[in-house]
Structure formats: C-alpha cells, structure tokens
Amino acid sequence: MPTLLTHPAVPLAIGLALGTRTISRRLLLAGVALSVLPDLDVIAFQFAIPYEAGLGHRGFSHSLI
C-alpha cells in the first residue's frame, strides 16, 4: 500500500539508477516532495471531511491530472 514513506521510492530509485550526473540533487528533492504532495489531503480529516467525500482522502487531489 502506498504511504508517505513509499511514495518517494520511485524518484529515489530513478535518481539512484541514473546517478547525480543526470539527476541533480535539487531535481531529486523536488521529485520526492512532489511524490508526497497528493497525500497532504489527509488534512481534510482535521476539518471533519469524510474519507469518501470528493475533497476527502484520495479524492480531488489524487485526481488532478
């Protein structure tokens, strides 16, 4: 199951495979940050928005594209 800790595995694996000559540290950090961005929707729980709501967890922010 994807978690806040496993989302960065993809950009980290790509960075490791291609090396720092191809992927700069700055780009790698941006990839890690952007990979966890969709899970920031857990903030909705603090506003009593239900899990299954459009603005709930795995709702709108997980479907931006």
PDBQT receptor file of N, H, CA, C and O in Angstrom, charges set to zero:
ATOM      1  N   MET A   1       0.843  -1.174   0.000  1.00  0.00    +0.000 N 
ATOM      2  CA  MET A   1       0.000   0.000   0.000  1.00  0.00    +0.000 C 
ATOM      3  C   MET A   1       0.896   1.247   0.000  1.00  0.00    +0.000 C 
ATOM      4  O   MET A   1       1.828   1.330   0.799  1.00  0.00    +0.000 OA
ATOM      5  N   PRO A   2       0.625   2.215  -0.885  1.00  0.00    +0.000 N 
ATOM      6  CA  PRO A   2       1.414   3.442  -0.912  1.00  0.00    +0.000 C 
ATOM      7  C   PRO A   2       1.238   4.238   0.379  1.00  0.00    +0.000 C 
ATOM      8  O   PRO A   2       0.127   4.399   0.882  1.00  0.00    +0.000 OA
ATOM      9  N   THR A   3       2.330   4.718   0.887  1.00  0.00    +0.000 N 
ATOM     10  H   THR A   3       3.233   4.587   0.478  1.00  0.00    +0.000 HD
ATOM     11  CA  THR A   3       2.302   5.536   2.097  1.00  0.00    +0.000 C 
ATOM     12  C   THR A   3       3.189   6.755   1.896  1.00  0.00    +0.000 C 
ATOM     13  O   THR A   3       3.850   6.902   0.868  1.00  0.00    +0.000 OA
ATOM     14  N   LEU A   4       3.188   7.601   2.873  1.00  0.00    +0.000 N 
ATOM     15  H   LEU A   4       2.650   7.481   3.707  1.00  0.00    +0.000 HD
ATOM     16  CA  LEU A   4       4.038   8.789   2.842  1.00  0.00    +0.000 C 
ATOM     17  C   LEU A   4       5.511   8.400   2.716  1.00  0.00    +0.000 C 
ATOM     18  O   LEU A   4       6.316   9.168   2.191  1.00  0.00    +0.000 OA
ATOM     19  N   LEU A   5       5.852   7.231   3.190  1.00  0.00    +0.000 N 
ATOM     20  H   LEU A   5       5.197   6.607   3.617  1.00  0.00    +0.000 HD
ATOM     21  CA  LEU A   5       7.239   6.773   3.115  1.00  0.00    +0.000 C 
ATOM     22  C   LEU A   5       7.551   6.037   1.819  1.00  0.00    +0.000 C 
ATOM     23  O   LEU A   5       8.703   6.034   1.387  1.00  0.00    +0.000 OA
ATOM     24  N   THR A   6       6.566   5.415   1.190  1.00  0.00    +0.000 N 
ATOM     25  H   THR A   6       5.630   5.418   1.541  1.00  0.00    +0.000 HD
ATOM     26  CA  THR A   6       6.839   4.651  -0.028  1.00  0.00    +0.000 C 
ATOM     27  C   THR A   6       6.691   5.461  -1.306  1.00  0.00    +0.000 C 
ATOM     28  O   THR A   6       7.277   5.093  -2.324  1.00  0.00    +0.000 OA
ATOM     29  N   HIS A   7       5.935   6.542  -1.291  1.00  0.00    +0.000 N 
ATOM     30  H   HIS A   7       5.460   6.841  -0.464  1.00  0.00    +0.000 HD
ATOM     31  CA  HIS A   7       5.809   7.378  -2.492  1.00  0.00    +0.000 C 
ATOM     32  C   HIS A   7       7.170   7.854  -3.003  1.00  0.00    +0.000 C 
ATOM     33  O   HIS A   7       7.400   7.816  -4.212  1.00  0.00    +0.000 OA
ATOM     34  N   PRO A   8       8.072   8.297  -2.142  1.00  0.00    +0.000 N 
ATOM     35  CA  PRO A   8       9.368   8.768  -2.628  1.00  0.00    +0.000 C 
ATOM     36  C   PRO A   8      10.252   7.657  -3.193  1.00  0.00    +0.000 C 
ATOM     37  O   PRO A   8      11.305   7.954  -3.757  1.00  0.00    +0.000 OA
ATOM     38  N   ALA A   9       9.866   6.405  -3.064  1.00  0.00    +0.000 N 
ATOM     39  H   ALA A   9       9.010   6.164  -2.606  1.00  0.00    +0.000 HD
ATOM     40  CA  ALA A   9      10.690   5.308  -3.564  1.00  0.00    +0.000 C 
ATOM     41  C   ALA A   9      10.929   5.423  -5.070  1.00  0.00    +0.000 C 
ATOM     42  O   ALA A   9      12.016   5.093  -5.543  1.00  0.00    +0.000 OA
ATOM     43  N   VAL A  10       9.946   5.878  -5.822  1.00  0.00    +0.000 N 
ATOM     44  H   VAL A  10       9.062   6.146  -5.437  1.00  0.00    +0.000 HD
ATOM     45  CA  VAL A  10      10.087   5.973  -7.274  1.00  0.00    +0.000 C 
ATOM     46  C   VAL A  10      11.121   7.029  -7.666  1.00  0.00    +0.000 C 
ATOM     47  O   VAL A  10      12.066   6.702  -8.384  1.00  0.00    +0.000 OA
ATOM     48  N   PRO A  11      10.982   8.288  -7.222  1.00  0.00    +0.000 N 
ATOM     49  CA  PRO A  11      12.023   9.247  -7.608  1.00  0.00    +0.000 C 
ATOM     50  C   PRO A  11      13.401   8.885  -7.054  1.00  0.00    +0.000 C 
ATOM     51  O   PRO A  11      14.413   9.141  -7.708  1.00  0.00    +0.000 OA
ATOM     52  N   LEU A  12      13.453   8.299  -5.869  1.00  0.00    +0.000 N 
ATOM     53  H   LEU A  12      12.631   8.091  -5.338  1.00  0.00    +0.000 HD
ATOM     54  CA  LEU A  12      14.739   7.903  -5.312  1.00  0.00    +0.000 C 
ATOM     55  C   LEU A  12      15.379   6.782  -6.135  1.00  0.00    +0.000 C 
ATOM     56  O   LEU A  12      16.590   6.789  -6.358  1.00  0.00    +0.000 OA
ATOM     57  N   ALA A  13      14.576   5.831  -6.580  1.00  0.00    +0.000 N 
ATOM     58  H   ALA A  13      13.592   5.825  -6.398  1.00  0.00    +0.000 HD
ATOM     59  CA  ALA A  13      15.093   4.738  -7.412  1.00  0.00    +0.000 C 
ATOM     60  C   ALA A  13      15.588   5.269  -8.756  1.00  0.00    +0.000 C 
ATOM     61  O   ALA A  13      16.630   4.836  -9.248  1.00  0.00    +0.000 OA
ATOM     62  N   ILE A  14      14.852   6.197  -9.347  1.00  0.00    +0.000 N 
ATOM     63  H   ILE A  14      14.005   6.549  -8.948  1.00  0.00    +0.000 HD
ATOM     64  CA  ILE A  14      15.270   6.792 -10.610  1.00  0.00    +0.000 C 
ATOM     65  C   ILE A  14      16.574   7.560 -10.417  1.00  0.00    +0.000 C 
ATOM     66  O   ILE A  14      17.491   7.448 -11.231  1.00  0.00    +0.000 OA
ATOM     67  N   GLY A  15      16.655   8.330  -9.353  1.00  0.00    +0.000 N 
ATOM     68  H   GLY A  15      15.910   8.420  -8.692  1.00  0.00    +0.000 HD
ATOM     69  CA  GLY A  15      17.877   9.078  -9.065  1.00  0.00    +0.000 C 
ATOM     70  C   GLY A  15      19.065   8.163  -8.830  1.00  0.00    +0.000 C 
ATOM     71  O   GLY A  15      20.177   8.460  -9.265  1.00  0.00    +0.000 OA
ATOM     72  N   LEU A  16      18.835   7.058  -8.147  1.00  0.00    +0.000 N 
ATOM     73  H   LEU A  16      17.931   6.817  -7.794  1.00  0.00    +0.000 HD
ATOM     74  CA  LEU A  16      19.902   6.103  -7.893  1.00  0.00    +0.000 C 
ATOM     75  C   LEU A  16      20.332   5.422  -9.188  1.00  0.00    +0.000 C 
ATOM     76  O   LEU A  16      21.525   5.224  -9.420  1.00  0.00    +0.000 OA
ATOM     77  N   ALA A  17      19.379   5.067 -10.023  1.00  0.00    +0.000 N 
ATOM     78  H   ALA A  17      18.410   5.227  -9.835  1.00  0.00    +0.000 HD
ATOM     79  CA  ALA A  17      19.682   4.372 -11.274  1.00  0.00    +0.000 C 
ATOM     80  C   ALA A  17      20.417   5.271 -12.265  1.00  0.00    +0.000 C 
ATOM     81  O   ALA A  17      21.339   4.819 -12.944  1.00  0.00    +0.000 OA
ATOM     82  N   LEU A  18      20.018   6.533 -12.351  1.00  0.00    +0.000 N 
ATOM     83  H   LEU A  18      19.269   6.899 -11.799  1.00  0.00    +0.000 HD
ATOM     84  CA  LEU A  18      20.605   7.428 -13.347  1.00  0.00    +0.000 C 
ATOM     85  C   LEU A  18      21.819   8.197 -12.842  1.00  0.00    +0.000 C 
ATOM     86  O   LEU A  18      22.624   8.686 -13.636  1.00  0.00    +0.000 OA
ATOM     87  N   GLY A  19      21.950   8.302 -11.540  1.00  0.00    +0.000 N 
ATOM     88  H   GLY A  19      21.297   7.905 -10.896  1.00  0.00    +0.000 HD
ATOM     89  CA  GLY A  19      23.108   8.973 -10.962  1.00  0.00    +0.000 C 
ATOM     90  C   GLY A  19      22.966  10.486 -10.915  1.00  0.00    +0.000 C 
ATOM     91  O   GLY A  19      22.059  11.062 -11.515  1.00  0.00    +0.000 OA
ATOM     92  N   THR A  20      23.886  11.117 -10.186  1.00  0.00    +0.000 N 
ATOM     93  H   THR A  20      24.623  10.649  -9.698  1.00  0.00    +0.000 HD
ATOM     94  CA  THR A  20      23.806  12.558  -9.969  1.00  0.00    +0.000 C 
ATOM     95  C   THR A  20      24.238  13.369 -11.190  1.00  0.00    +0.000 C 
ATOM     96  O   THR A  20      23.980  14.571 -11.252  1.00  0.00    +0.000 OA
ATOM     97  N   ARG A  21      24.882  12.737 -12.149  1.00  0.00    +0.000 N 
ATOM     98  H   ARG A  21      25.091  11.761 -12.099  1.00  0.00    +0.000 HD
ATOM     99  CA  ARG A  21      25.228  13.465 -13.376  1.00  0.00    +0.000 C 
ATOM    100  C   ARG A  21      23.980  13.739 -14.214  1.00  0.00    +0.000 C 
ATOM    101  O   ARG A  21      23.909  14.755 -14.905  1.00  0.00    +0.000 OA
ATOM    102  N   THR A  22      23.011  12.851 -14.158  1.00  0.00    +0.000 N 
ATOM    103  H   THR A  22      23.069  12.025 -13.597  1.00  0.00    +0.000 HD
ATOM    104  CA  THR A  22      21.776  13.009 -14.929  1.00  0.00    +0.000 C 
ATOM    105  C   THR A  22      20.693  13.696 -14.111  1.00  0.00    +0.000 C 
ATOM    106  O   THR A  22      20.011  14.593 -14.606  1.00  0.00    +0.000 OA
ATOM    107  N   ILE A  23      20.533  13.277 -12.861  1.00  0.00    +0.000 N 
ATOM    108  H   ILE A  23      21.086  12.548 -12.458  1.00  0.00    +0.000 HD
ATOM    109  CA  ILE A  23      19.503  13.816 -11.966  1.00  0.00    +0.000 C 
ATOM    110  C   ILE A  23      20.208  14.585 -10.855  1.00  0.00    +0.000 C 
ATOM    111  O   ILE A  23      20.886  13.992 -10.016  1.00  0.00    +0.000 OA
ATOM    112  N   SER A  24      20.047  15.901 -10.853  1.00  0.00    +0.000 N 
ATOM    113  H   SER A  24      19.496  16.382 -11.535  1.00  0.00    +0.000 HD
ATOM    114  CA  SER A  24      20.686  16.712  -9.807  1.00  0.00    +0.000 C 
ATOM    115  C   SER A  24      20.009  16.468  -8.466  1.00  0.00    +0.000 C 
ATOM    116  O   SER A  24      18.873  16.000  -8.402  1.00  0.00    +0.000 OA
ATOM    117  N   ARG A  25      20.709  16.785  -7.424  1.00  0.00    +0.000 N 
ATOM    118  H   ARG A  25      21.632  17.166  -7.475  1.00  0.00    +0.000 HD
ATOM    119  CA  ARG A  25      20.121  16.631  -6.077  1.00  0.00    +0.000 C 
ATOM    120  C   ARG A  25      18.876  17.502  -5.930  1.00  0.00    +0.000 C 
ATOM    121  O   ARG A  25      17.898  17.105  -5.297  1.00  0.00    +0.000 OA
ATOM    122  N   ARG A  26      18.926  18.675  -6.513  1.00  0.00    +0.000 N 
ATOM    123  H   ARG A  26      19.720  18.998  -7.027  1.00  0.00    +0.000 HD
ATOM    124  CA  ARG A  26      17.782  19.589  -6.431  1.00  0.00    +0.000 C 
ATOM    125  C   ARG A  26      16.553  18.994  -7.125  1.00  0.00    +0.000 C 
ATOM    126  O   ARG A  26      15.441  19.070  -6.602  1.00  0.00    +0.000 OA
ATOM    127  N   LEU A  27      16.759  18.405  -8.300  1.00  0.00    +0.000 N 
ATOM    128  H   LEU A  27      17.662  18.344  -8.726  1.00  0.00    +0.000 HD
ATOM    129  CA  LEU A  27      15.658  17.767  -9.021  1.00  0.00    +0.000 C 
ATOM    130  C   LEU A  27      15.157  16.538  -8.270  1.00  0.00    +0.000 C 
ATOM    131  O   LEU A  27      13.955  16.274  -8.239  1.00  0.00    +0.000 OA
ATOM    132  N   LEU A  28      16.060  15.801  -7.675  1.00  0.00    +0.000 N 
ATOM    133  H   LEU A  28      17.036  16.015  -7.701  1.00  0.00    +0.000 HD
ATOM    134  CA  LEU A  28      15.675  14.631  -6.894  1.00  0.00    +0.000 C 
ATOM    135  C   LEU A  28      14.819  15.035  -5.694  1.00  0.00    +0.000 C 
ATOM    136  O   LEU A  28      13.807  14.395  -5.408  1.00  0.00    +0.000 OA
ATOM    137  N   LEU A  29      15.218  16.083  -4.999  1.00  0.00    +0.000 N 
ATOM    138  H   LEU A  29      16.040  16.603  -5.231  1.00  0.00    +0.000 HD
ATOM    139  CA  LEU A  29      14.432  16.560  -3.854  1.00  0.00    +0.000 C 
ATOM    140  C   LEU A  29      13.061  17.062  -4.305  1.00  0.00    +0.000 C 
ATOM    141  O   LEU A  29      12.066  16.859  -3.610  1.00  0.00    +0.000 OA
ATOM    142  N   ALA A  30      13.007  17.713  -5.462  1.00  0.00    +0.000 N 
ATOM    143  H   ALA A  30      13.816  17.878  -6.027  1.00  0.00    +0.000 HD
ATOM    144  CA  ALA A  30      11.715  18.164  -5.992  1.00  0.00    +0.000 C 
ATOM    145  C   ALA A  30      10.828  16.965  -6.307  1.00  0.00    +0.000 C 
ATOM    146  O   ALA A  30       9.628  16.993  -6.033  1.00  0.00    +0.000 OA
ATOM    147  N   GLY A  31      11.405  15.916  -6.878  1.00  0.00    +0.000 N 
ATOM    148  H   GLY A  31      12.380  15.894  -7.101  1.00  0.00    +0.000 HD
ATOM    149  CA  GLY A  31      10.639  14.701  -7.174  1.00  0.00    +0.000 C 
ATOM    150  C   GLY A  31      10.097  14.044  -5.920  1.00  0.00    +0.000 C 
ATOM    151  O   GLY A  31       8.956  13.583  -5.892  1.00  0.00    +0.000 OA
ATOM    152  N   VAL A  32      10.919  14.003  -4.886  1.00  0.00    +0.000 N 
ATOM    153  H   VAL A  32      11.846  14.377  -4.909  1.00  0.00    +0.000 HD
ATOM    154  CA  VAL A  32      10.478  13.423  -3.607  1.00  0.00    +0.000 C 
ATOM    155  C   VAL A  32       9.339  14.258  -3.021  1.00  0.00    +0.000 C 
ATOM    156  O   VAL A  32       8.330  13.711  -2.574  1.00  0.00    +0.000 OA
ATOM    157  N   ALA A  33       9.500  15.571  -3.024  1.00  0.00    +0.000 N 
ATOM    158  H   ALA A  33      10.319  16.015  -3.386  1.00  0.00    +0.000 HD
ATOM    159  CA  ALA A  33       8.460  16.447  -2.468  1.00  0.00    +0.000 C 
ATOM    160  C   ALA A  33       7.160  16.327  -3.247  1.00  0.00    +0.000 C 
ATOM    161  O   ALA A  33       6.087  16.244  -2.650  1.00  0.00    +0.000 OA
ATOM    162  N   LEU A  34       7.243  16.316  -4.560  1.00  0.00    +0.000 N 
ATOM    163  H   LEU A  34       8.115  16.383  -5.045  1.00  0.00    +0.000 HD
ATOM    164  CA  LEU A  34       6.030  16.218  -5.377  1.00  0.00    +0.000 C 
ATOM    165  C   LEU A  34       5.371  14.844  -5.277  1.00  0.00    +0.000 C 
ATOM    166  O   LEU A  34       4.162  14.725  -5.475  1.00  0.00    +0.000 OA
ATOM    167  N   SER A  35       6.145  13.814  -4.975  1.00  0.00    +0.000 N 
ATOM    168  H   SER A  35       7.127  13.911  -4.814  1.00  0.00    +0.000 HD
ATOM    169  CA  SER A  35       5.566  12.472  -4.868  1.00  0.00    +0.000 C 
ATOM    170  C   SER A  35       4.673  12.324  -3.631  1.00  0.00    +0.000 C 
ATOM    171  O   SER A  35       3.756  11.503  -3.628  1.00  0.00    +0.000 OA
ATOM    172  N   VAL A  36       4.933  13.104  -2.591  1.00  0.00    +0.000 N 
ATOM    173  H   VAL A  36       5.679  13.771  -2.594  1.00  0.00    +0.000 HD
ATOM    174  CA  VAL A  36       4.109  13.016  -1.387  1.00  0.00    +0.000 C 
ATOM    175  C   VAL A  36       2.991  14.060  -1.366  1.00  0.00    +0.000 C 
ATOM    176  O   VAL A  36       2.119  14.021  -0.498  1.00  0.00    +0.000 OA
ATOM    177  N   LEU A  37       3.018  14.972  -2.301  1.00  0.00    +0.000 N 
ATOM    178  H   LEU A  37       3.727  15.004  -3.005  1.00  0.00    +0.000 HD
ATOM    179  CA  LEU A  37       2.024  16.051  -2.340  1.00  0.00    +0.000 C 
ATOM    180  C   LEU A  37       0.573  15.555  -2.342  1.00  0.00    +0.000 C 
ATOM    181  O   LEU A  37      -0.237  16.120  -1.608  1.00  0.00    +0.000 OA
ATOM    182  N   PRO A  38       0.199  14.537  -3.121  1.00  0.00    +0.000 N 
ATOM    183  CA  PRO A  38      -1.194  14.093  -3.107  1.00  0.00    +0.000 C 
ATOM    184  C   PRO A  38      -1.680  13.614  -1.741  1.00  0.00    +0.000 C 
ATOM    185  O   PRO A  38      -2.874  13.689  -1.451  1.00  0.00    +0.000 OA
ATOM    186  N   ASP A  39      -0.773  13.124  -0.903  1.00  0.00    +0.000 N 
ATOM    187  H   ASP A  39       0.197  13.063  -1.138  1.00  0.00    +0.000 HD
ATOM    188  CA  ASP A  39      -1.193  12.637   0.412  1.00  0.00    +0.000 C 
ATOM    189  C   ASP A  39      -1.377  13.731   1.438  1.00  0.00    +0.000 C 
ATOM    190  O   ASP A  39      -1.738  13.444   2.579  1.00  0.00    +0.000 OA
ATOM    191  N   LEU A  40      -1.143  14.960   1.075  1.00  0.00    +0.000 N 
ATOM    192  H   LEU A  40      -0.849  15.193   0.148  1.00  0.00    +0.000 HD
ATOM    193  CA  LEU A  40      -1.410  16.054   2.005  1.00  0.00    +0.000 C 
ATOM    194  C   LEU A  40      -2.910  16.269   2.210  1.00  0.00    +0.000 C 
ATOM    195  O   LEU A  40      -3.327  17.067   3.050  1.00  0.00    +0.000 OA
ATOM    196  N   ASP A  41      -3.713  15.539   1.426  1.00  0.00    +0.000 N 
ATOM    197  H   ASP A  41      -3.374  14.891   0.744  1.00  0.00    +0.000 HD
ATOM    198  CA  ASP A  41      -5.156  15.661   1.595  1.00  0.00    +0.000 C 
ATOM    199  C   ASP A  41      -5.645  15.044   2.910  1.00  0.00    +0.000 C 
ATOM    200  O   ASP A  41      -6.832  15.139   3.223  1.00  0.00    +0.000 OA
ATOM    201  N   VAL A  42      -4.769  14.427   3.671  1.00  0.00    +0.000 N 
ATOM    202  H   VAL A  42      -3.805  14.350   3.417  1.00  0.00    +0.000 HD
ATOM    203  CA  VAL A  42      -5.164  13.922   4.987  1.00  0.00    +0.000 C 
ATOM    204  C   VAL A  42      -5.548  15.062   5.918  1.00  0.00    +0.000 C 
ATOM    205  O   VAL A  42      -6.167  14.838   6.959  1.00  0.00    +0.000 OA
ATOM    206  N   ILE A  43      -5.184  16.278   5.547  1.00  0.00    +0.000 N 
ATOM    207  H   ILE A  43      -4.682  16.459   4.701  1.00  0.00    +0.000 HD
ATOM    208  CA  ILE A  43      -5.580  17.454   6.319  1.00  0.00    +0.000 C 
ATOM    209  C   ILE A  43      -7.103  17.552   6.395  1.00  0.00    +0.000 C 
ATOM    210  O   ILE A  43      -7.645  18.132   7.336  1.00  0.00    +0.000 OA
ATOM    211  N   ALA A  44      -7.791  16.985   5.405  1.00  0.00    +0.000 N 
ATOM    212  H   ALA A  44      -7.351  16.514   4.641  1.00  0.00    +0.000 HD
ATOM    213  CA  ALA A  44      -9.255  17.021   5.384  1.00  0.00    +0.000 C 
ATOM    214  C   ALA A  44      -9.853  16.402   6.646  1.00  0.00    +0.000 C 
ATOM    215  O   ALA A  44     -10.923  16.820   7.089  1.00  0.00    +0.000 OA
ATOM    216  N   PHE A  45      -9.180  15.416   7.226  1.00  0.00    +0.000 N 
ATOM    217  H   PHE A  45      -8.311  15.076   6.866  1.00  0.00    +0.000 HD
ATOM    218  CA  PHE A  45      -9.694  14.785   8.444  1.00  0.00    +0.000 C 
ATOM    219  C   PHE A  45      -9.808  15.800   9.585  1.00  0.00    +0.000 C 
ATOM    220  O   PHE A  45     -10.685  15.679  10.440  1.00  0.00    +0.000 OA
ATOM    221  N   GLN A  46      -8.923  16.797   9.598  1.00  0.00    +0.000 N 
ATOM    222  H   GLN A  46      -8.210  16.895   8.904  1.00  0.00    +0.000 HD
ATOM    223  CA  GLN A  46      -8.968  17.818  10.641  1.00  0.00    +0.000 C 
ATOM    224  C   GLN A  46     -10.199  18.716  10.507  1.00  0.00    +0.000 C 
ATOM    225  O   GLN A  46     -10.608  19.369  11.468  1.00  0.00    +0.000 OA
ATOM    226  N   PHE A  47     -10.783  18.743   9.315  1.00  0.00    +0.000 N 
ATOM    227  H   PHE A  47     -10.452  18.213   8.535  1.00  0.00    +0.000 HD
ATOM    228  CA  PHE A  47     -11.968  19.563   9.063  1.00  0.00    +0.000 C 
ATOM    229  C   PHE A  47     -13.238  18.724   8.985  1.00  0.00    +0.000 C 
ATOM    230  O   PHE A  47     -14.265  19.185   8.486  1.00  0.00    +0.000 OA
ATOM    231  N   ALA A  48     -13.166  17.502   9.475  1.00  0.00    +0.000 N 
ATOM    232  H   ALA A  48     -12.332  17.127   9.881  1.00  0.00    +0.000 HD
ATOM    233  CA  ALA A  48     -14.303  16.573   9.534  1.00  0.00    +0.000 C 
ATOM    234  C   ALA A  48     -14.872  16.265   8.151  1.00  0.00    +0.000 C 
ATOM    235  O   ALA A  48     -16.071  16.021   8.016  1.00  0.00    +0.000 OA
ATOM    236  N   ILE A  49     -14.030  16.275   7.134  1.00  0.00    +0.000 N 
ATOM    237  H   ILE A  49     -13.056  16.473   7.243  1.00  0.00    +0.000 HD
ATOM    238  CA  ILE A  49     -14.460  15.884   5.791  1.00  0.00    +0.000 C 
ATOM    239  C   ILE A  49     -14.310  14.372   5.700  1.00  0.00    +0.000 C 
ATOM    240  O   ILE A  49     -13.220  13.848   5.932  1.00  0.00    +0.000 OA
ATOM    241  N   PRO A  50     -15.381  13.663   5.367  1.00  0.00    +0.000 N 
ATOM    242  CA  PRO A  50     -15.315  12.196   5.344  1.00  0.00    +0.000 C 
ATOM    243  C   PRO A  50     -14.329  11.672   4.298  1.00  0.00    +0.000 C 
ATOM    244  O   PRO A  50     -14.055  12.335   3.298  1.00  0.00    +0.000 OA
ATOM    245  N   TYR A  51     -13.812  10.494   4.543  1.00  0.00    +0.000 N 
ATOM    246  H   TYR A  51     -14.035   9.955   5.356  1.00  0.00    +0.000 HD
ATOM    247  CA  TYR A  51     -12.849   9.838   3.660  1.00  0.00    +0.000 C 
ATOM    248  C   TYR A  51     -13.383   9.754   2.232  1.00  0.00    +0.000 C 
ATOM    249  O   TYR A  51     -12.655  10.033   1.279  1.00  0.00    +0.000 OA
ATOM    250  N   GLU A  52     -14.647   9.370   2.083  1.00  0.00    +0.000 N 
ATOM    251  H   GLU A  52     -15.238   9.143   2.857  1.00  0.00    +0.000 HD
ATOM    252  CA  GLU A  52     -15.216   9.120   0.755  1.00  0.00    +0.000 C 
ATOM    253  C   GLU A  52     -15.704  10.384   0.036  1.00  0.00    +0.000 C 
ATOM    254  O   GLU A  52     -16.164  10.296  -1.102  1.00  0.00    +0.000 OA
ATOM    255  N   ALA A  53     -15.615  11.535   0.664  1.00  0.00    +0.000 N 
ATOM    256  H   ALA A  53     -15.242  11.607   1.588  1.00  0.00    +0.000 HD
ATOM    257  CA  ALA A  53     -16.059  12.789   0.042  1.00  0.00    +0.000 C 
ATOM    258  C   ALA A  53     -15.106  13.187  -1.087  1.00  0.00    +0.000 C 
ATOM    259  O   ALA A  53     -13.956  12.750  -1.115  1.00  0.00    +0.000 OA
ATOM    260  N   GLY A  54     -15.581  14.006  -2.001  1.00  0.00    +0.000 N 
ATOM    261  H   GLY A  54     -16.516  14.361  -1.978  1.00  0.00    +0.000 HD
ATOM    262  CA  GLY A  54     -14.769  14.464  -3.120  1.00  0.00    +0.000 C 
ATOM    263  C   GLY A  54     -13.516  15.189  -2.689  1.00  0.00    +0.000 C 
ATOM    264  O   GLY A  54     -12.489  15.117  -3.364  1.00  0.00    +0.000 OA
ATOM    265  N   LEU A  55     -13.591  15.889  -1.568  1.00  0.00    +0.000 N 
ATOM    266  H   LEU A  55     -14.425  15.948  -1.019  1.00  0.00    +0.000 HD
ATOM    267  CA  LEU A  55     -12.418  16.582  -1.042  1.00  0.00    +0.000 C 
ATOM    268  C   LEU A  55     -11.741  15.794   0.076  1.00  0.00    +0.000 C 
ATOM    269  O   LEU A  55     -10.829  16.296   0.733  1.00  0.00    +0.000 OA
ATOM    270  N   GLY A  56     -12.193  14.557   0.289  1.00  0.00    +0.000 N 
ATOM    271  H   GLY A  56     -12.934  14.149  -0.245  1.00  0.00    +0.000 HD
ATOM    272  CA  GLY A  56     -11.605  13.714   1.324  1.00  0.00    +0.000 C 
ATOM    273  C   GLY A  56     -10.316  13.067   0.846  1.00  0.00    +0.000 C 
ATOM    274  O   GLY A  56      -9.815  13.360  -0.240  1.00  0.00    +0.000 OA
ATOM    275  N   HIS A  57      -9.794  12.183   1.681  1.00  0.00    +0.000 N 
ATOM    276  H   HIS A  57     -10.201  11.945   2.563  1.00  0.00    +0.000 HD
ATOM    277  CA  HIS A  57      -8.549  11.495   1.347  1.00  0.00    +0.000 C 
ATOM    278  C   HIS A  57      -8.746  10.648   0.094  1.00  0.00    +0.000 C 
ATOM    279  O   HIS A  57      -9.741   9.934  -0.021  1.00  0.00    +0.000 OA
ATOM    280  N   ARG A  58      -7.826  10.722  -0.822  1.00  0.00    +0.000 N 
ATOM    281  H   ARG A  58      -7.017  11.303  -0.729  1.00  0.00    +0.000 HD
ATOM    282  CA  ARG A  58      -7.851  10.051  -2.126  1.00  0.00    +0.000 C 
ATOM    283  C   ARG A  58      -8.974  10.579  -3.018  1.00  0.00    +0.000 C 
ATOM    284  O   ARG A  58      -9.470   9.871  -3.895  1.00  0.00    +0.000 OA
ATOM    285  N   GLY A  59      -9.358  11.805  -2.785  1.00  0.00    +0.000 N 
ATOM    286  H   GLY A  59      -8.955  12.379  -2.073  1.00  0.00    +0.000 HD
ATOM    287  CA  GLY A  59     -10.384  12.436  -3.603  1.00  0.00    +0.000 C 
ATOM    288  C   GLY A  59      -9.777  13.330  -4.659  1.00  0.00    +0.000 C 
ATOM    289  O   GLY A  59      -8.981  12.871  -5.478  1.00  0.00    +0.000 OA
ATOM    290  N   PHE A  60     -10.135  14.581  -4.653  1.00  0.00    +0.000 N 
ATOM    291  H   PHE A  60     -10.782  14.954  -3.987  1.00  0.00    +0.000 HD
ATOM    292  CA  PHE A  60      -9.744  15.551  -5.674  1.00  0.00    +0.000 C 
ATOM    293  C   PHE A  60      -8.244  15.619  -5.898  1.00  0.00    +0.000 C 
ATOM    294  O   PHE A  60      -7.791  15.589  -7.042  1.00  0.00    +0.000 OA
ATOM    295  N   SER A  61      -7.470  15.708  -4.834  1.00  0.00    +0.000 N 
ATOM    296  H   SER A  61      -7.838  15.732  -3.905  1.00  0.00    +0.000 HD
ATOM    297  CA  SER A  61      -6.014  15.896  -5.009  1.00  0.00    +0.000 C 
ATOM    298  C   SER A  61      -5.318  14.680  -5.600  1.00  0.00    +0.000 C 
ATOM    299  O   SER A  61      -4.218  14.799  -6.140  1.00  0.00    +0.000 OA
ATOM    300  N   HIS A  62      -5.939  13.520  -5.504  1.00  0.00    +0.000 N 
ATOM    301  H   HIS A  62      -6.832  13.423  -5.065  1.00  0.00    +0.000 HD
ATOM    302  CA  HIS A  62      -5.342  12.328  -6.110  1.00  0.00    +0.000 C 
ATOM    303  C   HIS A  62      -5.695  12.211  -7.589  1.00  0.00    +0.000 C 
ATOM    304  O   HIS A  62      -5.204  11.322  -8.284  1.00  0.00    +0.000 OA
ATOM    305  N   SER A  63      -6.545  13.109  -8.060  1.00  0.00    +0.000 N 
ATOM    306  H   SER A  63      -6.944  13.831  -7.495  1.00  0.00    +0.000 HD
ATOM    307  CA  SER A  63      -7.012  13.018  -9.438  1.00  0.00    +0.000 C 
ATOM    308  C   SER A  63      -6.805  14.321 -10.198  1.00  0.00    +0.000 C 
ATOM    309  O   SER A  63      -7.594  14.641 -11.088  1.00  0.00    +0.000 OA
ATOM    310  N   LEU A  64      -5.780  15.067  -9.876  1.00  0.00    +0.000 N 
ATOM    311  H   LEU A  64      -5.139  14.808  -9.153  1.00  0.00    +0.000 HD
ATOM    312  CA  LEU A  64      -5.572  16.354 -10.522  1.00  0.00    +0.000 C 
ATOM    313  C   LEU A  64      -5.351  16.211 -12.028  1.00  0.00    +0.000 C 
ATOM    314  O   LEU A  64      -5.832  17.036 -12.804  1.00  0.00    +0.000 OA
ATOM    315  N   ILE A  65      -4.642  15.193 -12.436  1.00  0.00    +0.000 N 
ATOM    316  H   ILE A  65      -4.251  14.522 -11.806  1.00  0.00    +0.000 HD
ATOM    317  CA  ILE A  65      -4.379  15.003 -13.866  1.00  0.00    +0.000 C 
ATOM    318  C   ILE A  65      -5.608  14.437 -14.514  1.00  0.00    +0.000 C 
ATOM    319  O   ILE A  65      -5.614  14.196 -15.721  1.00  0.00    +0.000 OA
TER     320      ILE A  65
